[in-house]
Amino acid sequence: MATGQDEAAARVRVLAWLRIIPAVNGDGFRAALLETSTEGELLGFGVTGGGDWREVGGPVAALFRAAAHLPTLAVARVDELPVGILGEVPQPVAPFCLVGAPGRRADSGVSWAKARPAPASPAERAFAALMARRDPFEPLERAAVALRMALADAHFRQAAQIPGLDMLFSLPKDPARSGGSMGQDLASRLRAVLAAPPGLPPVDADAPLEWAGELMPFQQDGVRALLEMDRLLLADDMGLGKTVQAVAALRILAARDKTGPALVIAPASVLDQWRRELAKWAPELSAIVVRGSADDRTWQWRARKDVTLVGYETLRSDAGRIRALRPPGEVWSAVVADEAQRIKNRNNTSQAVKSFSRIRSWALTGTPVENHEDELASIMEFVDHRKDAPPARYHPGPALSKRHRELQLRRRKGDVLADLPPKLETKLTVGLRPDQRRSYDVAEREGTVYLRSLGANVTVQHILELITRLKQICNFDPKTGSSSKMDDIKDKLREITARGNKALIFSQYANDISGVGAVVRYLQEFGPLALMGEVPVKERFSIVERFRTSDRHKVMVISLRAGGVGLNLQEASYVFHLDRWWNPAVERQAEDRAHRIGQTAKLNVIKFICADTIEERIDRILEEKQQLFDELVDDVSMDLSIRLNRKELLGLFGI
């Protein structure tokens, strides 16, 4: 993409100055992170602390996560960093420059935590600009002074109750406008201490806007469409980089001096992924994630950042108070609804998303319809938003179809990624082991008798409960733990891993008897990692990184719902579906965690079906319905557990 002088002038290189000092009583430590531009402009200031030097890494990592920006270059006192701390700092983090003491100018007083920045890189130029100053590391001392000032303030100490992160200051640019509360008075005094001394020359003012990599032509087209249209449904296939396209568009909007904050609403599991993409593709944009306790979220909503990131559930919880925490009459420059199928139903969540006053409405989803056309209508009501007009209201029919064609941009992998290796799908039918067969036959016979006994009182829920019980027996025998599927998977994994390949195994069940827990126990020789819905969001990134970088972990076992979004796992070249989901679109979402940009090997997808069981009957229905799905929803499949009626479900058991 071409970049002009307006974009170049908006470039800001961010420096992070880390200070760690002993607590006043000598017990534990306190740390501060001062953020400045290369020219010395104050961008942010955070404070944290702890009671044990061995635990300093976690709080410091929290400082970097909560900072306004991710830096181009980080600077710290080498004598203040405990061994191993940099291994805990979240990635991507800039090169870490370690200095012996403030005021050092010569390279002899400087070392690097890992490797020196690459020649002509932003970090290398930022470092050269620092070394050209009379006192290059003077901000380190300012950070320490401000840290001691904050800790000496009684009101601050009383307010600092946030675990792992005591306080993140959004310091006002004009101290005279800071008001009269004690917290704002402290912020004003901190700004005076942290402000750069006058006379710092501008650095690299004419440098072009740099990009972390080359966007593919279809991605550039997507960015242009986002910039040209204030209403867009970006419905590319999963794995084509919708997040990167949106981030690039937000960056160019800011570089064109189209001021105003942006709001990104996404599933909680992908917020950190958004933060990383912003740091990589738009490093000068400040960002904050709204999450944590209600008190945490209060100051996070009040923070003045370029991009605010929030999960759908958090947004629903905070919907009634957001307007009071934001500036009066605020209009967001853009509201981005990622994985926009989350607003397919007209409920409190979608109402909250649609309620924001905004200039641009961008929806990102590879599955704008999962079950029926009315879901598309709800999403389009968000997209087709006019600032000064009544809210749009759509219903299935010609008007919706016409507007959908006008506002949707959809590209399929096969159309735009000629070099993406193919995805080979195989349905593998296996017989139940003898003990599984005995358990299965008893369960189906007794379950059918029970359904018949209910007569006219039988419900869809009764039928689905029996189907679930039978599908779980197809995975593992509940008495012996044996599994014909797992025997086959284990044999295949020994061959797969011997060739240096990795695999993903998906199950819709997370329990230890028939789901993820049982699979992990069965495959211990392959160092399996488990990822389920109850895993905290902040731990998911660590699990994924271990799978991606460690040769010890050959397999990741994922509950289907937990793995449907927010994972990039191109390292895997095999995907096993232990059991079938009602909705083929959900299965494809899971497969696309591996079949996406960056995949270099053919992706082998194996779907297991147990012979002469409920699984065969479900598979036949899926095949019969697929043609109808393709005609109605452009290769986005409906959820059979909703679409099938009571008669069709009873037909699975010959009733």
N, C-alpha and C positions, 0 to 999 in steps of 0.2 A: 504494500500500500504506500502510495506517495505521502510524504509528510512535508509540511510547509513551515514557514517561519513562526506562525502562531503556535504550532505544536512544539517546535524547538524551544520557544521561550518558556513553555510550561514545564520543561524538564527540571526536576528537583532531585538532587542526589541526597539521600538521607544517611546521616551518621548517627550511630547509637553509642553513647558513652556510658559504660557500666562501672559503677562504684560499689564496693562491698566494704563495710566497716563494722567493727565490733559494736554490740549493743552497749548502751550507757552503763549498765550494771555488769558488763563483762560476760554476760550469759548469752551466747548465741551471736547473731549477726543481723545487720540491716543492709539492704541493697537498694540502689536507685538506678533507673535507666533514663538518661537525658537524651532526647532526640532533637537533632538540629539538621538544617540543610547544610550543604557544603559552604554556603555563604555565612553560616552562623545563625540563621533565623531559628528561633525556638519553635519546635513543633509539638512537643509533648514531654511529660515528666511523670514517671511512675515510681512508687515506693513499695517495697515488700520486706519481709523479714522472717526469721525463724529462730528456734532455740537450740539447734544442733548444727554444727559446721558440716557434719556428714550429710545433711539433708539440704544443703544450699542449692543443689542443682534444680530441684523441683520448683521452688519459689522464683528463681531467676528465669527458668523456662516460662513460668506464668507471666513474668514481666514482659518477655518478648512476645508472648501470645496476645497480651492485652494492649501492646503498644499501638500507637496510631498508625505507624508504618512498619514494614519490615525493611531493615536498613540495606544501603549499598555497601557500607563498611561499618564494622563494629570495632570499638576500641576499649581496652580495659587495662588495668594495672596487673602486671604478671604476678606480683607478690600478693595480690588479693584473691587470686583464683585458686580454689582447692583443686587438687588433681582430679581429672575426670569430669569436671563440671561441663565442659563444652560438649561432651557427648550427650548431655541431657537437653541442650538447647534445641528447640524445634527447628526443623528444616522446612523450607530452605532459608538459611541464614547466611548473611554475607561473610566474606573473609574476615577473620578476627585478628586484629592488630594488637599485639601485646607490647606495652611499654614499661620501662623500669620505673619512671617517675614523670610527672608532668614537667614540661619544659624541654624534654629531650628532643634534639633535632636530628642527630646523626643516625644513620642506619644501624650503627653499633648498639644503640639503645632500643632497637625495635626487633621484635621477632613475630612470627606468624604461627597461629594455632595449628594450621595444616600447611597448605602450600601458599606461596605468595600469589597475589592476584595475577591473572593472565595479562600479558602486555596489551595496552590500549583498551582494557576493559574498564567499565565505569568505576569499579573499586580501585583499580590502579591509578586512574586519573584523580579520583577523590583523595587518595593517599598522597599523590604528588602535590596536589593543591594544599594539603595540610602541611607538608614538609616545607613548602615555600613561605610559610608564615613565620613571624618572629617567635611565636610561642605556640607551636602547633597543637599541643595537647592541653592547653589551658582550660577547655571545657570540662575536663575531668575534675579539676579542683572546684569549678562552679557546681558540678553535680554533688560533690561531697558536702559543700557548704549548705546547699539547699536541702540535702538529706538530713543533716543535723538540725536545720531549722524546723523541718517538718516534725521530727521526732521530739523536739522541745516544746511543741505546741500542745497544750493540754486538750484542747478541743479536737485536734487531729487524733490524738491517742484514744480519746473516747469514741470517736467515729470509726476508727480503723479496726473493724471486726470481720473483715472479709478473709476467710481462710486462704492462705497462700498468696493473696494479693491484697495488701492493706489499703492502698488507695491509688487510683490513677487520676491524675489531675488533667482536666481539660482547661488549660490556662487561658483566660480571656486575652484577646489582643490589646484591648484598651483597659488598663487597670481601673480607670476612673469610672467605668461602667459596670464594675464588678458587684455593686450593691453593698449591703451592710452586714451580711451574715458573717460569722467568724470564719466559716470554711472559705468563703470568697475572699475575706481579708487575707487569709493565709495564702490563697492562690495569687493574690496581687503581690504580696511580699516575695513569694517564690519567683514570680515572673521578673521582678526587679533584680533578684540575685542571678537568675538564669539567663537573662538577656545578654546577647553577645556584645562585647565592646565595639564601639563605632569604628568605622574605617576599614572593615574587611572588604577586599575587592571581590567583585563577582567572578565566578569561576565557570569556564566552559559555557558561556551564555549562548553561543551560537551553535552548540552541538545539535545535530539532528535527533529527533525522537527515535530512540533505539528500541528494537524489539528483541525478545528473548529467542526468537526463532522465526522461520519463514512460515507464514500461514499458507495453506494450500489454496489454490484458486477458488474452489467452491466455498472455502471459509472466508476468503476475501469478499466474495459475492454476498455471503451472509452478513458480514459486517456492514457492507454498503447498504443492504436492505434495512438493517436495524437503524442505521443513521438517517436514511431517507424517509423511513416510515415511523410515525409516532405510535402506530398500532401494528403489531406483528405477532403471528403465531409461528415460531420457528420449530418445525416438527421434523427435523432431520432424524434419520435412524440413530439409534444409540451408538455411541462410539465415534461419532463424526465431529465432536468438539463443540457442542453448543455453548458450553460454559466459556470456552476460550473466545468464541466469537462475541459473546455478550460483553466479556471483560474488555476486549479490544475496542468495542464500540463505546463503552463507558469512558475509556481512556481518551479516545479521540474527541468525544463530546467535551471533556474537561479541557483538552488542549485547544479546542476552538473557542475557549472562554465562555462556554455555555454553562454558567455556574449553577449551582444548586446540588443538594445531596441526592444520592440514589439509594433506593431501598431494594434489597434482594431478599426474597422469601423463598426458602428451600427446606427440604427435609433436614432434620437436625444432623443426620449422619453425613451430609455432604457440606456442611458449613465450613469445616476446616479445609476441605478440598477447594472451595471457593476462595478462602483466604490465601491458600498457596498459589492459586492461579492469579489472583490479584497481585501478589508479591512478585510473581514471575513476569507477568505481561503488562502490569500497570504499577510499577514500584513507587511512583510518586503520588498515587492515590492513597489517602489514609482510609483505614477500614477498622470496624469494630464489630465483634460478634455479640449479640444480645442473648445472654443465657445465664443460668445460675439462680440465686435466690431473688426474691422480689426486690430486696434492697440493692443487690448488684444490678439488676435490670433497670432500676430507676436512674442511676447515674450513667448507665450505658445508653439508654434512650436519650438522655440529655446531652450526651457527648456530641460535639460538632465534627463529624467525620464526613469524608467524601462519599463513603459507601457504608451503609449499615446493613448487617447480615442478621437474619433472624429465622428461626424455625417456625413451621406452621403451628405447632402446638403452643409454642411460646407466644406467638402473635395472637392466637385465640384467647389465651389467658390475659394478655395485656391490652386487649382491644379497647376496653373501657377507659383506660387512663393514658394512652399514648398521646392523644391530642393535648392533654394538659402538660405533658412533659416536653413537648416540642414547641418551637417558636409559634406565636399566634399567626394563623393564616398561612402556614407553611404549605408550599407546593413542591412535591418531589420532582426532580428533573426526570426520573425514570423509576418505575416500579417493575421489577423483574420477578415473575413467578416461575421458579424452576421446578421441574417435575410437576407441571401444572395440572396433571391428572388429579392432584390433591384437592383441587377446587372443582371437581367434576360434579359434586353434589351441592345443591343450594342449602348450605347449613351455616352455622356460626363462623366456621373457618373461612369459607368462600366469601361470606358477607364482609368479614374483616378485611380480606385482601382487596375486595372491590371498593372499599370505603375511602381509600386514600385519595386525596387531591393530587393529581399528577399530570405531567405533560406527556409522558410516553408510557405505554403499556406493552410490555414484552412478555409473552408466555413461551416457555421452553418445555417441550415434551416430545418424546418419540411415540407416545401412545395417547393422542388426543381423544380417542374413543376406546373404551375397554368393553363396555357392555351394551350401550344403546345410545342413540343419537342425542338424547337429552343431555348427556354428559358434555358433548361438544357445545351444546347451547350455553351451558353454564360457563365454560371456559371462554367462549366468544363474548359473553357479557363483560368479562374482565378486559379482554383485548380491545373490543370495539368501544372504547371509552372516549368521550369528548369532555373536555374540562368544564365547559359552560353549558352542557346539554344534560337533559335527564338521563339517568342510567339506562343502558340498552337492555332490552328484554327479548330473548329469542326462544323459539319453539321449533321442534323438528318440522322441516318442510322446505319448500323451494327458497324462501327468503334466507334461511340459515345456510343452505347449500351455496347460494350465490355469494353471500358475504364471506363464507369460509374460503371459497376459491380465491377471493380477492385479497384476503389477509394472511393466508397460510403459505409459508415457504417450506417445502419438504424435499429432501434429497435422500435417496437410498444408497446404501453402501455399494451395491453393484453398479450403480450409475456413475459414482464419483471416485471410487477407490479401485481403479483397475489393478493396482499392485497388491491389494489386500489379499492375503492367502485365502483359499476357499474354506468354507465350513462344511464338513462332511457329517451328516446326521445318519445315525444308525439306530434302528429299533432292534433290541436284542431280547428275544423271548427265551426265558429259562424256566425249567421245571422246579417246583418246590421240592425241598428236601423231605424225606419221609416224615420226620417229626413235624415239620411245618405243614405238610399236607394234612396230617391228622388234626392238628390244631385248627387249620383253616376250615376243613370240612365240618367239624363240630360247630365252629362259630357261625358259619353260613347257615347250616341247618337250623340251629337254635334261633338265630336271628330272623330267619324267614318265618318260622313258626310264630315268633312273637309279633312280627308285622301283620301276619294274617289274623292273629287273635285280636288285634286292635280294631279291625274292621274299618268302619267309616271314620274312626277317630285317629287313624294313622296320619302323621304329618310329615312334611319334608324333613324336619329336624330328626325324626325317628329314623328315616331312611339314611340320612347323611351320617348319623352316628354309627350305624351298621357298616356303611361303606368305609368310614375311617378305621374302624376296628379291623376290618378285613385287609385293608391296604397296609396297616401296620404289621399284621402277621406276614404279609408278603415280603416285608423288609426283614423281620427277625421273628423267629419262633419265641413267643413270650415265656415258654417253660425252659427251653434249653439254650436260647440265644443263637441258635444256628441260623444260617442265611445262605441260600443259594446265590443271591445277588452278590453278597459280600465275598463269597468264595471266588466268584468270577472276577470281581473288581481286584481282589488281592493278587490273583494270578496276572492280570493285565498290568497292575502297577509294578510288579517285579520286572517285567519287560520294559515298561515305559521309563521307569526311573533308572534302569541300567543304561539307557541311552541318554541320560541327562535331562529328561523332560519332567515337568511337573503337572499336577492334575488338581482340578476342583471337583468336589462332590457336593451336590445339592440335595437336600431333603426338605420337605415342607414341615417335618416334625423336628422338634428340638430336644426331645426327652432322651433319657439314658437307656430306654428299653427298645425303642424302634426307630430312633432318629439320630440326630447329630452326635449325642453322647455315646450311643452304642457304636456308631461308625468309628469314632475316635478310639474307643477301646479296642476295636477289632483290628485297627491298622497301626498299632503302636510302632511297628518296625520302620514306618515311613516318617516318623516325627510329625504326626498330623497336628495342625492348628485348627481351632474351632472358632467360628464367628456366628453368634446368634443375636437375636434382637435385644436380649437383656444386657449385652456387653455395652458398657458406657461408651458414649461417642468418642471421648478423648482417648480411649484405649484401642479403638479400632485401627487408628493409623499405625500404632506400634505393632499390632498383630500383622497388618498387611505388609509393613516394611520388613518384618522378620521373614515372612513368606517370600518376599521378592528378593531379599539379599542373602539369605542363609541357605547353604546347600543341605543343611540338616533337615529342613522342613520341605518334604517332597509333595505334601498334600495339604490342602485347606478344605475343611468340611464346613459348609455354610447352610444355615437355614434359609429357605428360598426367599422369604420376605426380607430378611436382613441383608441378603446379597443382591436384591433387585436393583438397587441404585447406589451410587456413590463409591464404587470400587473400580479401580483400574488394575487388572491382573493379567497383563499381556504375557507374563512369564509362564503362564499355564498354556499348554497346547492340547490338553485333554479335559473334557467336561463330562461328568457322569451325573445323570438324573436318577437317583435311587428310586424315586416314586414320581408319578405323574400328577401335575397340577390341573385343576379344572380349566384354567385359563392359559392357553398356549402363549399368549403375549407375555405373561409373567415368566414363563420358561425362557423365552427369547431374551427378555431383559437380563436374566441371570447369565445366559450364555454370552451376552454381549459385554460382560465384565472382562472377558478375555478376547473376544473377536472385535477389535477396535484398532484405531490408529496406533501403530507401534508393534502390532503383532507381526512376526516374521515367519511363523510356521503355520502349516495347515492346522486348523482347529478341528479336532475330532470330538463330536458330541454323541454320547451313547445313552439311549433311553431304555431303561429296563422295563420289561413286562413279564409277569409270571403267567405261564400257560394255564388255561382252564381256571381262571380266577376273575374276580371283578375287574381287574386291571385290563384284561382283554376286552371286556364289554365296554368299558369307558373309552378305550382307544378307538373302537369302532365308531362310537358316537362322535368323537373328536374329528375323525376323518370325514364323516358324513356332513358335519357342520362347517368344515373348513372352507369349502367353496362359497358358501353363503357369507361367511366372515369376510372373505377376500372381496366379494362384490360390494358389500356394504361399507366396509371400514378401511379399505386400502391396506390390507395386510396387517391390520390391527385386530386381534381376536377378542371375542366376547367371553365373559366369564360364565361357563356352563352351569356352575352352581346356582347362578341367578337366572339364566336363560331357560334351563330345563324346567318343565312344569312337573307337577306331582305325578301325572300319568307316566311321563317319560322316565322319571326316577324309579317308580315301581316296576316299570318294564325291565329294568336291569336285573330284577329278581324273579321275572316271570309272573308277577302278580298283576 
